[in-house]
Amino acid sequence: MRARLEAHDLTGGYPGVTVFSGATFFVESGELLTIVGANGSGKSTLLETLQGLLDSRSGVILLDGEPVQDLAPEARAARGMILLSDRRRLWKEMTVDEHLRVGAFRAAARPGWRRRALERRELFTGLPARLGARPNQLSGGVQQQLALARFGMSCPRVWLLDDPLAGLDEFMTGRVLDWIRSAAETGEAVILTGQHIRAHLGVATKAMFLEGGSLTALPVGADGLRDPRVRGLL
């Protein structure tokens, strides 16, 4: 089976600073890869490089077997690779409903967007029903629900999830984990990172550890939690 997303010898960072180098991994349809690492280890930088928000220094990114490392972020998104940023990136001048509508920006997501918006509201129950509600009127946890709902409106094929559980209560955390697991089980390719290491290793089908700019293999589940590198973060 050809991998949905592949990275080969990928190096990236910021002007004058290399954050990671030689990153090589693949995610097939139906797989959920979690990337574990300390704060500041480069997890967000890696996801932003995959999406194209940051330029790669060298290496290759393949989406469905085709190189995309020279494509603009919006071109990668149009092909179904979508990033949920840990910064949320909500627009204060737009209402909740407008965020959901904009989420269905790519051609494949436009049919049935109204039905999908209702489904997202059923999943993310904290979203206000009142017309005209805007992000700055919402709590941090509900803002996160809105970011997740907008992300889901795009019908992503490759899920790049940066700290998706941030600010969520226990109930919503469980619902979101089930949603992410279900996406992988129905054939999407998922990369998951963030600070909720126990939860991430619990749903992942494969894992890697990012340290010192390098990615290395890591067990999933209880074996991953017993790994000395992970224990140092818990």
Sequence and secondary structure as in RCSB ss.txt:
>XXXX:A:sequence
MRARLEAHDLTGGYPGVTVFSGATFFVESGELLTIVGANGSGKSTLLETLQGLLDSRSGVILLDGEPVQDLAPEA
RAARGMILLSDRRRLWKEMTVDEHLRVGAFRAAARPGWRRRALERRELFTGLPARLGARPNQLSGGVQQQLALAR
FGMSCPRVWLLDDPLAGLDEFMTGRVLDWIRSAAETGEAVILTGQHIRAHLGVATKAMFLEGGSLTALPVGADGL
RDPRVRGLL
>XXXX:A:secstr
   SEEEEEEEEEETTEEEEEEEEEEE TT EEEEE  TTSSHHHHHHHHHTSS EEEEEEEETTEE TTS HHH
HHHTTEEEE TT    TTS HHHHHHHHT SGGGSTTHHHHHHHHHHHSTTS  STT  GGGS HHHHHHHHHHH
HHHT  SEEEEESTTTT  HHHHHHHHHHHHHHHHTT EEEEESS HHHHHHH SEEEEEETTEEEEE  HHHHH
HSHHHHTT 
